[in-house]
Amino acid sequence: MPEAENVKELLEEVKNMSELMLNLAYSSVFFESKEIAKEVVILYNDMEDVEERLYLHLFAASRGRQAKRLISIIDIVESSKFVANAARKMAELVLAGEALHPVIKEALMNTDEGIAKADISPASVFVGKSLGQLKLRTRTGANVIAVKRGSKWIISPRKENLLEAGDVIIAAGSRESCKYIRKIAKADIKKF
């Protein structure tokens, strides 16, 4: 993730990372993917670095002033960290190869929210287009939360990110929108 320069950006980064970690942790459980689970643990470590930079900014800025106002920021960071820690624990279960009770996967399958993991075919309309051009959230209802290119993950991709053949996307949205994303990625749907 790009290095944030101020408290506001760092706070947004912590919030976004904890949300992403939770989505990826559920994905790792749903797809029984150690690879995605490893990314959650890596993100947790990255989040600790962002948290440390944020606290350094806060303490440098406070110098005894506005201490009460800073406490609310710290509370938000700690709440985000709580979510991130829960996501890391889910991912660690997958990494340890723990046999999860079948009701967990059933519960994930029966929610309105879905998670799609889709390989982008060379014939897909996604190839060579940016996320901004595709407007997937508007057109499909699904939001791309991560893109894997080779061995590298693009976490929280931006609208400028181009998709390439062979990319693997992780998207979150309704179950129907996730099915639609998979079909477009496989080139089963040529126009959308």
TORPA-477285 format. One line per 10 residues: number of its first residue (from 1); their letters; for each residue x, y, z of N, C-alpha, C, O. Coordinates in Angstrom, 2 decimals. Atoms other than C-alpha are relative to their C-alpha. Layout:
<kefis>
NUM> a> X,Y,Z,X,Y,Z,X,Y,Z,X,Y,Z ~ ...
</kefis>
This chain:
<kefis>
1> mpeaenvkel> 0.85,-1.18,0.00,0.00,0.00,0.00,0.89,1.23,0.00,1.97,1.23,0.59 ~ -0.82,-1.20,0.03,1.26,3.49,-0.69,0.15,0.59,1.39,-0.76,0.52,2.22 ~ -0.26,-0.60,-1.31,2.82,5.27,2.25,-0.85,1.25,0.18,-0.77,2.19,-0.61 ~ 0.86,-1.15,-0.29,0.32,7.66,3.74,0.84,1.08,0.68,1.84,0.79,1.33 ~ -0.80,-1.10,-0.48,1.53,11.10,4.73,-0.56,0.71,1.21,0.17,1.43,1.89 ~ 0.55,-0.71,-1.14,-0.86,12.33,7.39,-0.95,-0.90,0.79,-1.25,-2.02,0.37 ~ 0.84,0.79,-0.91,-3.10,11.15,10.22,-1.27,-0.45,-0.70,-1.67,-1.61,-0.56 ~ 1.25,0.36,0.69,-6.26,11.23,8.09,0.22,-1.17,-0.96,-0.55,-2.13,-0.96 ~ -0.29,1.08,0.96,-4.70,9.07,5.35,0.35,-1.30,0.71,-0.07,-2.38,0.30 ~ -0.37,1.20,-0.75,-3.20,6.68,7.88,-1.22,-0.65,0.65,-1.34,-1.87,0.68
11> leevknmsel> 1.22,0.51,-0.62,-6.54,6.35,9.67,-0.87,-0.71,-1.04,-1.42,-1.78,-0.77 ~ 0.75,0.64,1.08,-8.29,5.60,6.37,0.65,-1.31,-0.40,-0.05,-2.30,-0.66 ~ -0.72,1.21,0.37,-5.60,3.05,5.56,-0.25,-1.12,1.02,-0.45,-2.27,0.63 ~ 0.27,0.99,-1.04,-6.09,1.27,8.91,-1.42,-0.56,-0.14,-1.63,-1.77,-0.06 ~ 1.40,0.43,0.17,-9.87,1.17,8.40,-0.15,-0.90,-1.22,-0.75,-1.97,-1.14 ~ 0.10,0.79,1.24,-9.56,-0.08,4.82,0.69,-1.35,0.13,0.19,-2.36,-0.36 ~ -0.72,1.26,-0.17,-7.01,-2.70,5.77,-0.79,-0.99,0.85,-0.85,-2.18,0.54 ~ 0.76,0.92,-0.86,-9.18,-4.12,8.55,-1.21,-0.55,-0.74,-1.53,-1.73,-0.60 ~ 1.13,0.48,0.80,-12.20,-4.32,6.21,0.46,-1.04,-1.02,-0.17,-2.09,-1.17 ~ -0.53,0.91,1.00,-10.13,-5.97,3.51,0.42,-1.32,0.64,0.15,-2.39,0.10
21> mlnlayssvf> -0.43,1.21,-0.69,-8.62,-8.42,5.97,-1.18,-0.89,0.36,-1.11,-2.11,0.22 ~ 1.18,0.78,-0.35,-12.06,-9.48,7.13,-0.57,-0.70,-1.24,-0.90,-1.88,-1.20 ~ 0.49,0.59,1.24,-13.25,-10.03,3.54,0.92,-1.13,-0.48,0.45,-2.19,-0.89 ~ -0.93,1.03,0.43,-10.09,-11.95,2.67,0.00,-1.20,0.94,0.14,-2.34,0.50 ~ 0.05,1.11,-0.96,-10.30,-14.03,5.86,-1.21,-0.89,-0.28,-1.10,-2.11,-0.29 ~ 1.18,0.78,0.38,-13.85,-15.07,4.96,0.27,-0.76,-1.30,-0.13,-1.91,-1.45 ~ -0.33,0.66,1.27,-12.59,-15.83,1.44,0.89,-1.20,0.24,0.69,-2.26,-0.36 ~ -0.92,1.11,-0.25,-9.79,-18.00,2.81,-0.73,-1.19,0.61,-0.42,-2.34,0.30 ~ 0.80,1.08,-0.59,-12.30,-19.98,4.88,-0.89,-0.62,-1.06,-0.96,-1.84,-1.19 ~ 0.96,0.48,1.00,-14.84,-20.23,2.06,0.69,-0.85,-1.07,0.19,-1.91,-1.44
31> feskeiakev> -0.71,0.70,1.06,-12.28,-21.30,-0.58,1.05,-0.97,0.54,1.76,-1.62,-0.23 ~ -1.03,0.83,-0.65,-10.10,-23.18,1.95,1.36,0.28,-0.63,2.09,-0.63,-1.00 ~ -1.20,-0.45,0.68,-7.22,-21.16,0.54,1.06,0.48,0.98,0.91,1.51,1.63 ~ -1.12,-0.41,-0.84,-3.97,-21.04,2.45,0.69,1.22,-0.59,1.24,2.05,0.14 ~ -0.62,-1.13,0.68,-2.69,-18.58,-0.13,-0.66,1.32,0.41,0.02,2.30,0.72 ~ 0.71,-1.21,-0.43,-5.39,-16.02,0.72,0.21,0.22,1.49,0.37,1.36,1.93 ~ -0.22,-0.12,-1.45,-4.96,-16.75,4.43,1.37,0.61,0.29,1.50,1.42,1.21 ~ -1.34,-0.59,-0.19,-1.24,-15.93,4.14,-0.04,1.50,-0.23,0.63,2.26,0.47 ~ 0.11,-1.43,0.28,-2.17,-12.57,2.65,-0.62,0.75,1.17,-0.25,1.89,1.44 ~ 0.62,-0.62,-1.18,-4.34,-11.84,5.69,1.06,0.24,1.08,1.11,1.31,1.68
41> vilyndmedv> -1.05,-0.12,-1.02,-1.40,-12.48,8.02,1.01,1.08,-0.41,1.46,1.86,0.43 ~ -0.92,-1.04,0.49,0.88,-10.32,5.84,-0.62,1.38,0.19,0.04,2.32,0.63 ~ 0.69,-1.28,-0.19,-1.72,-7.55,5.89,-0.04,0.41,1.46,0.08,1.60,1.78 ~ 0.02,-0.31,-1.43,-1.93,-7.80,9.67,1.34,0.62,0.40,1.38,1.62,1.13 ~ -1.33,-0.55,-0.31,1.83,-7.21,9.90,0.17,1.39,-0.61,0.74,2.28,0.02 ~ -0.05,-1.33,0.63,1.54,-4.31,7.43,-0.81,1.00,0.81,-0.42,2.16,0.97 ~ 0.86,-0.89,-0.77,-1.28,-2.88,9.51,0.69,0.46,1.28,0.51,1.60,1.71 ~ -0.74,-0.40,-1.20,0.93,-2.91,12.60,0.99,1.11,-0.32,1.20,2.02,0.49 ~ -0.92,-1.06,0.42,3.46,-0.80,10.67,-0.74,1.33,-0.19,-0.26,2.38,0.24 ~ 0.80,-1.21,0.21,0.75,1.68,9.63,-0.45,0.56,1.34,-0.41,1.77,1.56
51> eerlylhlfa> 0.43,-0.42,-1.33,-0.55,1.77,13.20,1.14,0.72,0.73,0.92,1.75,1.37 ~ -1.15,-0.63,-0.66,2.94,2.59,14.49,0.27,1.39,-0.58,0.52,2.33,0.17 ~ -0.20,-1.32,0.63,3.36,5.43,11.96,-1.09,0.97,0.42,-0.82,2.14,0.67 ~ 1.11,-0.85,-0.42,-0.08,6.75,12.89,0.22,0.51,1.42,0.05,1.70,1.68 ~ -0.23,-0.43,-1.38,0.73,6.80,16.60,1.16,0.98,0.10,1.11,1.91,0.90 ~ -1.11,-0.95,-0.01,4.05,8.54,15.91,-0.47,1.39,-0.43,-0.07,2.39,0.15 ~ 0.57,-1.28,0.44,2.18,11.26,14.01,-0.85,0.63,1.11,-0.76,1.83,1.38 ~ 0.88,-0.51,-1.05,-0.39,11.57,16.80,0.79,0.56,1.18,0.51,1.65,1.67 ~ -0.77,-0.44,-1.16,2.15,11.81,19.57,0.82,1.24,-0.31,0.98,2.12,0.54 ~ -0.77,-1.19,0.39,4.26,14.31,17.65,-0.92,1.22,-0.08,-0.52,2.33,0.27
61> asrgrqakrl> 0.94,-1.12,0.16,1.19,16.43,16.95,-0.58,0.45,1.33,-0.93,1.62,1.49 ~ 0.72,-0.34,-1.24,-0.23,16.31,20.45,0.80,0.90,0.92,0.31,1.96,1.31 ~ -0.83,-0.75,-0.94,2.59,17.57,22.67,-0.83,0.54,1.16,-0.65,1.67,1.61 ~ 0.81,-0.39,-1.15,0.03,17.65,25.45,-1.28,0.73,-0.37,-2.20,0.81,0.45 ~ 1.22,-0.70,0.43,-2.55,19.62,23.44,-0.95,-1.00,-0.64,-0.52,-2.02,-1.20 ~ 1.05,0.76,0.65,-5.79,18.14,22.23,0.04,-1.49,0.33,-0.39,-2.32,-0.48 ~ -0.13,1.41,-0.37,-5.12,14.89,24.08,-1.34,-0.72,-0.02,-1.42,-1.87,-0.45 ~ 1.32,0.64,-0.02,-8.84,14.18,24.53,-0.50,-0.27,-1.41,-1.14,-1.29,-1.66 ~ 0.43,0.20,1.40,-9.49,14.62,20.80,0.75,-1.16,-0.63,0.22,-1.87,-1.47 ~ -0.80,1.08,0.57,-6.70,12.20,20.01,-0.46,-1.37,0.50,-0.26,-2.38,-0.19
71> isiidivess> 0.47,1.27,-0.54,-8.22,9.52,22.22,-1.04,-0.63,-0.92,-1.06,-1.85,-1.09 ~ 1.00,0.56,0.90,-11.14,9.14,19.79,0.65,-0.64,-1.22,0.17,-1.66,-1.72 ~ -0.73,0.59,1.13,-8.69,8.48,16.96,0.61,-1.33,0.43,0.55,-2.32,-0.30 ~ -0.59,1.23,-0.51,-6.90,5.91,19.08,-1.06,-1.08,0.17,-0.81,-2.25,-0.12 ~ 1.11,0.96,-0.14,-10.25,4.25,19.86,-0.37,-0.62,-1.34,-0.62,-1.83,-1.42 ~ 0.33,0.52,1.34,-10.99,3.92,16.13,1.09,-0.96,-0.47,0.79,-2.02,-1.03 ~ -1.11,0.87,0.40,-7.55,2.46,15.47,-0.07,-1.33,0.75,0.10,-2.39,0.16 ~ 0.08,1.22,-0.79,-7.95,-0.03,18.30,-1.18,-0.88,-0.42,-1.07,-2.10,-0.42 ~ 1.15,0.76,0.49,-11.40,-1.06,17.04,0.32,-0.68,-1.32,-0.03,-1.84,-1.53 ~ -0.41,0.58,1.27,-10.01,-1.60,13.56,0.98,-1.14,0.23,0.93,-2.17,-0.45
81> kfvanaarkm> -0.99,1.03,-0.32,-7.16,-3.58,15.07,-0.69,-1.25,0.55,-0.25,-2.37,0.29 ~ 0.77,1.12,-0.53,-9.70,-5.77,16.92,-0.58,-0.83,-1.15,-0.51,-2.06,-1.13 ~ 0.54,0.68,1.17,-11.39,-6.60,13.59,1.12,-0.72,-0.75,0.97,-1.88,-1.15 ~ -1.14,0.58,0.70,-8.00,-7.22,11.96,0.52,-1.24,0.72,0.89,-2.23,0.09 ~ -0.47,1.14,-0.79,-6.98,-9.54,14.79,-0.94,-1.20,-0.17,-0.48,-2.34,-0.27 ~ 0.97,1.08,0.21,-10.19,-11.56,14.38,0.19,-0.62,-1.38,0.13,-1.84,-1.54 ~ -0.24,0.50,1.36,-9.52,-11.84,10.64,1.27,-0.84,-0.04,1.30,-1.90,-0.67 ~ -1.26,0.76,-0.04,-5.95,-12.97,11.32,-0.21,-1.36,0.64,0.34,-2.36,0.18 ~ 0.25,1.28,-0.67,-7.21,-15.66,13.70,-0.75,-0.97,-0.91,-0.46,-2.17,-0.90 ~ 0.70,0.87,0.96,-9.62,-16.98,11.04,0.99,-0.54,-1.03,0.98,-1.73,-1.35
91> aelvlageal> -0.98,0.41,1.00,-6.79,-17.05,8.51,0.97,-1.03,0.57,1.37,-1.96,-0.13 ~ -0.93,0.95,-0.63,-4.51,-18.86,10.96,-0.62,-1.39,0.14,0.10,-2.38,0.09 ~ 0.68,1.30,-0.02,-7.12,-21.62,11.28,0.16,-0.70,-1.35,0.42,-1.90,-1.41 ~ -0.16,0.56,1.34,-6.96,-22.11,7.52,1.44,-0.42,-0.22,1.70,-1.50,-0.74 ~ -1.42,0.32,0.17,-3.15,-22.00,7.53,0.41,-1.24,0.78,1.27,-2.01,0.34 ~ -0.32,1.16,-0.83,-3.03,-24.59,10.30,-0.67,-1.27,-0.52,-0.42,-2.37,-0.02 ~ 0.69,1.16,0.55,-5.25,-26.86,8.22,-1.07,-0.56,0.91,-1.46,-1.72,0.82 ~ 1.05,0.43,-0.93,-7.86,-26.98,10.95,-1.26,-0.38,-0.77,-1.68,0.33,-1.68 ~ 1.27,0.41,0.60,-10.96,-28.87,9.94,-1.10,0.84,0.64,-1.38,0.73,1.83 ~ 1.05,-0.86,-0.50,-13.72,-26.34,10.27,-1.33,-0.75,-0.03,-1.57,-1.58,-0.91
101> hpvikealmn> 1.31,0.64,-0.06,-17.18,-27.44,11.25,-0.76,0.33,-1.29,-0.73,1.48,-1.73 ~ 0.73,-0.26,1.25,-19.36,-27.82,8.10,-1.02,1.13,0.09,-1.34,1.76,-0.91 ~ 1.00,-1.06,-0.16,-21.88,-25.37,9.54,0.60,1.38,-0.33,-0.12,2.29,-0.73 ~ -0.64,-1.29,0.30,-19.32,-22.55,9.09,-0.09,0.29,-1.49,-0.50,1.38,-1.89 ~ 0.07,-0.20,1.45,-19.09,-23.03,5.33,-1.45,0.16,-0.45,-1.75,0.97,-1.33 ~ 1.42,-0.11,0.34,-22.85,-23.52,5.13,-0.53,1.39,0.33,-1.28,1.98,-0.44 ~ 0.44,-1.35,-0.39,-23.41,-20.26,7.00,0.52,1.04,-1.00,-0.21,1.96,-1.36 ~ -0.55,-0.93,0.98,-21.10,-18.44,4.59,-0.72,-0.11,-1.34,-0.91,0.89,-2.03 ~ 0.69,0.20,1.26,-22.91,-19.96,1.63,-1.43,0.54,0.04,-1.99,0.90,-1.00 ~ 1.40,-0.41,-0.12,-26.34,-18.96,2.97,-0.19,1.48,0.28,-1.32,1.92,0.51
111> tdegiakadi> 0.15,-1.43,-0.20,-25.62,-15.28,3.43,-0.34,0.67,-1.33,-0.10,0.10,-2.39 ~ 0.29,-0.75,1.22,-26.80,-12.66,0.95,1.29,0.47,-0.67,1.35,0.62,-1.89 ~ -1.28,-0.45,0.53,-23.22,-11.50,0.57,0.77,-1.19,-0.54,0.75,-2.28,0.03 ~ -0.82,1.04,0.59,-20.96,-13.51,-1.66,1.41,0.48,-0.21,1.70,1.68,-0.15 ~ -1.38,-0.32,0.32,-17.29,-13.66,-2.42,0.36,-0.81,-1.23,0.16,-2.03,-1.27 ~ -0.38,0.67,1.24,-16.02,-14.48,-5.88,1.51,0.02,-0.16,2.17,1.02,0.09 ~ -1.39,0.10,0.40,-12.60,-15.70,-6.86,-0.05,-0.40,-1.47,-0.58,-1.46,-1.81 ~ 0.14,0.24,1.43,-12.25,-15.50,-10.63,1.33,0.21,-0.72,2.00,1.23,-0.53 ~ -1.17,-0.10,0.87,-9.40,-16.15,-13.06,-0.43,0.73,-1.27,-1.44,0.38,-1.87 ~ 0.35,-0.77,1.19,-9.42,-13.66,-15.93,0.57,-0.69,-1.24,1.78,-0.82,-1.40
121> spasvfvgks> -0.35,0.66,1.26,-9.40,-15.44,-19.28,0.53,1.03,-0.99,0.14,2.20,-0.93 ~ -0.50,-0.93,1.01,-7.48,-13.88,-22.19,-1.12,0.58,-0.88,-0.97,1.66,-1.44 ~ 1.11,-0.47,0.83,-10.84,-13.55,-24.01,-1.00,0.86,0.77,-1.99,1.32,0.19 ~ 0.93,-0.77,-0.82,-12.54,-11.70,-21.13,0.00,1.48,-0.38,1.03,2.03,-0.74 ~ 0.10,-1.44,0.25,-13.80,-8.16,-21.67,0.73,0.80,1.08,0.94,2.00,0.92 ~ -0.75,-0.67,-1.06,-11.93,-7.33,-18.44,1.42,0.36,-0.44,1.99,1.34,0.04 ~ -1.41,-0.13,0.36,-8.53,-7.63,-20.15,0.30,1.36,-0.62,-0.35,1.79,-1.58 ~ -0.45,-1.29,0.52,-6.78,-4.31,-20.71,-0.82,1.19,0.45,-0.57,2.32,0.03 ~ 0.85,-1.10,-0.48,-9.44,-2.28,-18.93,0.30,0.27,1.47,0.67,-0.63,2.23 ~ -0.19,-0.36,-1.40,-9.11,-0.38,-15.69,-1.29,-0.27,0.76,-2.36,-0.37,0.17
131> lgqlklrtrt> 1.19,0.18,-0.84,-11.47,-0.95,-12.79,-0.94,1.19,-0.15,-2.16,1.03,-0.10 ~ 0.82,-1.19,0.20,-12.66,2.62,-13.31,-0.79,-0.06,-1.30,-1.96,0.32,-1.33 ~ 0.70,0.15,1.27,-13.53,1.93,-16.95,-1.12,-1.04,0.09,-2.20,-0.86,-0.48 ~ 0.96,1.10,-0.09,-15.35,-1.27,-16.06,-1.22,0.35,0.86,-2.32,-0.15,0.62 ~ 1.09,-0.38,-0.91,-17.45,0.32,-13.28,-0.75,-1.24,0.52,-1.98,-1.31,0.47 ~ 0.59,1.27,-0.43,-18.03,-3.15,-11.84,-1.01,0.14,1.12,-2.04,-0.52,1.12 ~ 0.94,-0.16,-1.13,-19.68,-1.99,-8.65,-1.36,0.50,-0.50,-2.40,0.03,-0.05 ~ 1.24,-0.55,0.54,-22.25,0.01,-10.62,-0.70,-1.01,-0.90,-1.92,-1.18,-0.83 ~ 0.59,0.90,1.00,-22.76,-2.56,-13.38,-0.38,-1.38,0.55,-1.33,-2.00,0.08 ~ 0.24,1.36,-0.48,-22.63,-5.77,-11.36,-0.46,-0.05,1.45,-1.11,-1.01,1.87
141> ganviavkrg> 0.30,0.03,-1.43,-23.05,-4.83,-7.71,1.13,-0.60,0.83,1.04,-0.66,2.05 ~ -1.15,0.59,-0.71,-19.71,-6.46,-6.84,1.16,0.98,0.01,1.34,1.76,-0.92 ~ -1.15,-0.88,-0.18,-16.63,-4.67,-5.60,1.26,-0.85,0.02,1.37,-1.78,0.82 ~ -1.28,0.74,0.02,-13.13,-5.95,-6.49,0.82,0.46,1.20,1.16,1.64,1.32 ~ -0.74,-0.35,-1.21,-11.25,-6.09,-3.19,1.48,-0.35,-0.09,2.30,0.15,0.68 ~ -1.40,0.38,0.17,-8.02,-7.69,-4.41,0.20,-0.59,-1.39,-0.71,-1.18,-1.97 ~ -0.39,0.58,1.28,-6.22,-8.68,-7.59,1.34,-0.68,0.21,2.26,-0.10,0.78 ~ -1.29,0.70,-0.07,-3.50,-11.31,-7.78,0.56,-0.08,-1.40,-0.09,-0.57,-2.33 ~ -0.70,0.03,1.28,-1.02,-10.93,-10.60,1.31,-0.75,0.22,2.23,-0.25,0.86 ~ -1.16,0.85,-0.27,1.51,-13.73,-10.65,0.02,-0.35,1.47,-0.94,-0.92,1.98
151> skwiisprke> -0.06,0.28,-1.44,2.67,-14.03,-7.06,-0.28,1.25,0.84,-0.24,1.21,2.07 ~ 0.21,-1.27,-0.71,1.90,-10.40,-6.19,-1.49,0.31,0.12,-2.26,0.10,-0.81 ~ 1.38,-0.42,-0.24,-1.35,-9.17,-4.65,-0.09,1.50,-0.08,0.77,2.22,0.44 ~ 0.34,-1.42,-0.02,-2.83,-5.77,-5.35,-1.19,0.10,0.94,-2.30,-0.30,0.59 ~ 1.01,-0.08,-1.02,-4.79,-5.07,-2.21,-0.72,1.34,-0.11,-0.07,2.37,-0.31 ~ 0.81,-1.21,0.17,-7.62,-2.52,-2.36,0.36,0.70,-1.30,0.80,1.85,-1.29 ~ -0.39,-0.62,1.27,-7.05,-1.89,-6.08,-0.77,1.29,-0.24,-1.91,1.46,0.19 ~ 0.57,-1.31,0.31,-7.74,1.60,-7.33,-0.63,-0.04,-1.40,-0.41,-0.97,-2.17 ~ 0.70,-0.04,1.29,-9.83,2.62,-10.32,0.97,0.04,-1.18,0.60,-0.31,-2.30 ~ -0.99,-0.06,1.08,-6.62,3.15,-12.35,0.61,-1.36,-0.31,1.21,-1.53,-1.37
161> nlleagdvii> -0.61,1.31,0.21,-5.55,-0.49,-11.96,-0.60,-0.71,-1.21,-1.81,-0.90,-1.30 ~ 0.42,0.75,1.17,-5.68,-2.34,-15.27,-0.04,-1.49,0.33,0.77,-1.99,1.10 ~ 0.08,1.45,-0.16,-6.76,-5.97,-15.37,0.66,-0.66,-1.19,0.58,-0.18,-2.32 ~ -0.71,0.72,1.04,-4.72,-8.48,-17.34,-0.46,-1.44,-0.03,-0.98,-1.97,0.95 ~ 0.29,1.42,0.11,-5.27,-11.98,-18.64,0.88,-0.74,1.02,2.06,-0.43,1.18 ~ -0.74,0.76,-1.01,-4.24,-14.44,-15.93,-0.14,0.57,1.40,0.17,-0.11,2.38 ~ 0.24,-0.57,-1.33,-5.09,-12.06,-13.08,-1.09,-0.82,0.69,-1.97,-1.39,0.05 ~ 1.06,0.60,-0.81,-7.14,-13.54,-10.27,-0.60,1.14,0.81,0.11,1.88,1.49 ~ 0.65,-1.06,-0.77,-9.71,-11.19,-8.79,-0.82,-0.62,1.12,-1.39,-1.70,0.99 ~ 0.89,0.34,-1.12,-11.45,-11.42,-5.45,-0.99,1.15,0.08,-0.61,2.32,0.22
171> aagsrescky> 1.04,-1.01,-0.02,-14.76,-9.60,-5.43,-1.02,-0.34,1.08,-1.26,-1.51,1.37 ~ 1.04,0.18,-1.01,-17.42,-9.10,-2.76,-1.25,0.70,-0.48,-1.19,1.80,-1.05 ~ 1.28,-0.57,0.41,-21.08,-8.46,-3.43,-1.10,-1.01,0.23,-0.91,-1.98,0.97 ~ 1.08,0.97,-0.13,-24.39,-10.24,-3.70,0.43,-1.30,-0.68,1.35,-1.32,-1.49 ~ -0.33,1.29,0.60,-24.31,-13.91,-4.64,-0.17,0.05,-1.52,0.63,-0.51,-2.27 ~ 0.25,-0.11,1.45,-25.79,-13.08,-8.06,1.10,0.81,-0.68,1.56,0.44,-1.76 ~ -1.04,-0.82,0.62,-23.24,-10.34,-8.73,1.32,-0.76,-0.06,2.10,-0.58,-1.00 ~ -1.22,0.80,0.01,-20.44,-12.74,-7.81,-0.02,-1.03,-1.13,1.00,-1.26,-1.79 ~ 0.13,0.94,1.12,-21.75,-15.33,-10.29,0.26,0.72,-1.33,0.94,0.21,-2.21 ~ -0.14,-0.80,1.20,-21.91,-12.62,-12.94,1.47,0.35,-0.26,1.95,0.25,-1.39
181> irkiakadik> -1.43,-0.33,0.11,-18.31,-11.53,-12.27,0.78,-1.21,-0.51,1.62,-1.07,-1.40 ~ -0.71,1.21,0.42,-17.09,-15.13,-12.64,-0.24,-0.29,-1.49,0.69,-0.65,-2.21 ~ 0.32,0.27,1.40,-18.89,-15.53,-15.98,0.71,0.98,-0.93,1.20,0.59,-1.99 ~ -0.69,-0.99,0.82,-17.44,-12.29,-17.34,1.50,-0.30,-0.04,2.13,-0.22,-1.09 ~ -1.43,0.30,-0.07,-13.94,-13.23,-16.16,0.36,-1.21,-0.86,1.42,-1.22,-1.49 ~ -0.26,1.19,0.81,-14.19,-16.64,-17.86,-0.30,0.22,-1.48,0.00,-0.65,-2.30 ~ 0.40,-0.34,1.36,-15.47,-14.94,-21.04,-1.24,-0.77,-0.43,-1.49,-0.92,-1.63 ~ 1.30,0.60,0.33,-18.78,-16.81,-20.84,-0.97,1.10,-0.43,-1.91,0.84,-1.19 ~ 0.79,-1.16,0.39,-20.32,-13.35,-21.17,0.97,0.93,-0.72,1.98,1.35,-0.15 ~ -0.93,-0.79,0.83,-18.73,-11.30,-23.96,-0.23,1.51,0.12,0.69,2.29,-0.09
191> kf> 0.32,-1.43,-0.14,-20.51,-7.97,-23.36,-0.74,0.20,1.29,-1.47,-0.68,1.75 ~ 0.78,-0.32,-1.19,-21.84,-6.29,-20.30,-0.14,1.49,0.14,-0.77,1.97,1.08
</kefis>
